[in-house]
Every structure is written in structure tokens, then in C-alpha cells.
Amino acid sequence: MIDTRVSIAGIEFKNPVTTASGTFGSGREFGEFVDLNRLGAITVKGVADKPWQGNDSPRIAEVYGGMLNSVGLQNPGADYFIKEDIPFLRQFDTKIIVNICGHTIDEYVRVTEKLRSADIDLLELNISCPNVKEGGMAFGTDCKMIEKVVGAVKKAAAQPLIVKMSPNVTDITETSKAAEAAGADALSMINTLTGMKIDIYRRKPVLANKIGGMSGPAIKPVALRMVWQTAKAVNIPIIGMGGISDAEDAIEFIMAGATMVSVGTANFSNPTATTDTISGIEKFMEDQSIKNLAEIRGII
Ligand SMILES: Cc1cc2nc3c(=O)[nH]c(=O)nc-3n(C[C@H](O)[C@H](O)[C@H](O)COP(=O)(O)O)c2cc1C
């Protein structure tokens, strides 16, 4: 008998698979392809205290081994999210992780305060988006800023706090340790790597924003290395992501030290990638006589 349950900050998940923020909407778009009750958690698209317009189009480009996006955290704001999306998500037997964003520490705190009494399970603080001019990655690449924003949000938060880390740094263990010291209950990694594509006939960048965030299978080895290094450097759980497309990818991250994993860009080419990954993990556990994922977590 296998037991796929895992827990983070005292919250129990039926299995270790969630969705990477921004690649699954609020779950509605995928409800016709997958049974949302199967997911360990749904991690929703970034929510800010007020609606954000996002960046100009084009803001998506296909590249070798993945994609670039410069969506810029377009979202309808916390009031809409609380009224429309939470009641929808609560119909399902899954946990809700809410990704939050802001341009300033005040904005991060305001959205956190709005969510204080909301019926959600965890917060995921996005300090690693490469597509916004203020806030975002500017916070997540500087240890002093990480301590300030994580400390302020942790103080305002009613739910456990996951901090989403940027891969666009020299040493991910330094920024991760800063987030842990400031009160993070867990870390998620990695957000996208900054990248670019040029249309040589138009002699212009393909993205209106010129640069964007690279995601998909090509970033998996980088993400896996970062999870492995960080798991050895911190004492809080890690949610691993970056190019995970199937159970084999997910198990690599768990062996590197991740407690949970997120499926992101893979949802766009295979809408059942999340549930396929869960079934594949169950099969691997049965075939390999693994009763609990703790037996293989961080064994590398
Ligand atoms: C279109 C798109 C939108 C994204 N939006 C967000 C977001 O709102 N907040 C966030 O923290 N990460 C966002 N991300 C980053 C993903 O959650 C994830 O960290 C990254 O894509 C790496 O995983 P993957 O290779 O499996 O996609 C977005 C990624 C994509 C492709």
C-alpha cells in the first residue's frame, strides 16, 4: 500500500503535485481536461492588491526546449479573486496556494492583508518575476531586500508562507538562506530564467518587452541543480519546478530534495500533464516498493 501524502508547514497534501503559478489560471481552464480533485494543490496565477494590466503583446514566444513569456503578471486583483475564484476552487478536494505579487513592499503587504481572512491554505510570495519593472525579480535577487519583503509579508500573513525564488542569481543558496532567516515556511523554485528571441527579418525582439522569462524542459537541469543545492543549505521544505513534464522529471526533483513539485509549461502542450504525473508517481512507487516519498526524498 503506497502513501503519497506530504506535508508543508503543517498542511497535508494528498500527493506532492501542484500547478506552477500562471500556467493553470485559477483551474477553470483545465477543469474540462483533468479532475481537479486529483491534484495535491492548485497554485493560482499571481494576485495583486489591485488589477494589473500586464505588458504589451506579443508576450509569448516559442523557443527551443520551452517558451518565453513576458505576461507581466496581468491579473484582476485580490477583490475579484476572493469573490470569484476562491468559491470555485473550494468546490474541489484540493489545497489552494495563492501566489501574490506587488511593485513595492506596501503592495505586497496590502494583498497579504486582503487574503488574511480568505479561505485559502498557503501563500506563495513571488519575488522573482523577471517581467515587471519594479518589485518582482528586483526583490528576489538581493538578500537585504528579500529579508525586508519576506519579513513584512510574514508579519501580515495569516497562512503559511512559501517564498518563490529567482534563478537569476549567482548563488541560490544565499538568497534561499535569507528567505528562511526572514521567516519563510517553505521555498519554491525556480521561477523563469531571463531570456530573449530576435526576429531577424523584422530586426526586432519577438517580445514587445524585448526580454522575457524562459520556462519548459530546457531549464530542468538548472532547476534540479538549484533544488539539490538548496535542499542541503536550508531546513525548510522546497517545492521544485522548472521543466517538469512527467513523473520521471518529478521524481528527479524529489530525489534532489523537493517535498512537492509543480507542473508548469507542460500544461500548455499536454493539458493532463498534472494528473499523468500523479499517476506516474503512484506507479513508480508501486513498482519500486516505495511506501512513502520520504524514503526517496533528498537521497542524492
Ligand atoms: C505564462 C507564464 C506565466 C507565469 N506566471 C507566473 C506568476 O504569475 N507567478 C509566478 O510566481 N510565476 C509565474 N510563472 C513561472 C512558473 O510558475 C514557473 O516558475 C516557471 O514557468 C518554471 O516552471 P516550468 O518550466 O514548469 O513552466 C509563469 C510562467 C509562465 C510560462
The ligand as an SDF file (V2000), in Angstrom:
LIG
                    3D

 31 33  0  0  0  0  0  0  0  0999 V2000
    2.8860   32.1090  -18.9790 C   0  0  0  0  0  0  0  0  0  0  0  0
    3.5410   32.0160  -17.6210 C   0  0  0  0  0  0  0  0  0  0  0  0
    3.0400   32.7980  -16.5640 C   0  0  0  0  0  0  0  0  0  0  0  0
    3.6540   32.7420  -15.3070 C   0  0  0  0  0  0  0  0  0  0  0  0
    3.1220   33.4870  -14.2720 N   0  0  0  0  0  0  0  0  0  0  0  0
    3.6690   33.3940  -13.0210 C   0  0  0  0  0  0  0  0  0  0  0  0
    3.0870   34.0900  -11.9150 C   0  0  0  0  0  0  0  0  0  0  0  0
    2.0550   34.7630  -12.0280 O   0  0  0  0  0  0  0  0  0  0  0  0
    3.7210   33.9960  -10.7050 N   0  0  0  0  0  0  0  0  0  0  0  0
    4.8400   33.2140  -10.5220 C   0  0  0  0  0  0  0  0  0  0  0  0
    5.3690   33.1620   -9.4010 O   0  0  0  0  0  0  0  0  0  0  0  0
    5.3810   32.5150  -11.5490 N   0  0  0  0  0  0  0  0  0  0  0  0
    4.8250   32.5880  -12.7820 C   0  0  0  0  0  0  0  0  0  0  0  0
    5.3660   31.8420  -13.8130 N   0  0  0  0  0  0  0  0  0  0  0  0
    6.5280   30.9550  -13.5650 C   0  0  0  0  0  0  0  0  0  0  0  0
    6.0840   29.4980  -13.3340 C   0  0  0  0  0  0  0  0  0  0  0  0
    5.2300   29.3720  -12.2080 O   0  0  0  0  0  0  0  0  0  0  0  0
    7.3110   28.5620  -13.1310 C   0  0  0  0  0  0  0  0  0  0  0  0
    8.0460   29.0010  -12.0200 O   0  0  0  0  0  0  0  0  0  0  0  0
    8.2350   28.5310  -14.3360 C   0  0  0  0  0  0  0  0  0  0  0  0
    7.4910   28.6100  -15.5420 O   0  0  0  0  0  0  0  0  0  0  0  0
    9.1260   27.2850  -14.3800 C   0  0  0  0  0  0  0  0  0  0  0  0
    8.3710   26.0980  -14.4470 O   0  0  0  0  0  0  0  0  0  0  0  0
    8.0090   25.3330  -15.8550 P   0  0  0  0  0  0  0  0  0  0  0  0
    9.2780   25.2330  -16.6450 O   0  0  0  0  0  0  0  0  0  0  0  0
    7.4360   24.0210  -15.4560 O   0  0  0  0  0  0  0  0  0  0  0  0
    6.9900   26.2210  -16.5290 O   0  0  0  0  0  0  0  0  0  0  0  0
    4.7750   31.8900  -15.0980 C   0  0  0  0  0  0  0  0  0  0  0  0
    5.2530   31.1040  -16.1520 C   0  0  0  0  0  0  0  0  0  0  0  0
    4.6540   31.1450  -17.4010 C   0  0  0  0  0  0  0  0  0  0  0  0
    5.1910   30.2700  -18.5060 C   0  0  0  0  0  0  0  0  0  0  0  0
  1  2  1  0
  2  3  1  0
  2 30  2  0
  3  4  2  0
  4  5  1  0
  4 28  1  0
  5  6  2  0
  6  7  1  0
  6 13  1  0
  7  8  2  0
  7  9  1  0
  9 10  1  0
 10 11  2  0
 10 12  1  0
 12 13  2  0
 13 14  1  0
 14 15  1  0
 14 28  1  0
 15 16  1  0
 16 17  1  0
 16 18  1  0
 18 19  1  0
 18 20  1  0
 20 21  1  0
 20 22  1  0
 22 23  1  0
 23 24  1  0
 24 25  2  0
 24 26  1  0
 24 27  1  0
 28 29  2  0
 29 30  1  0
 30 31  1  0
M  END
$$$$
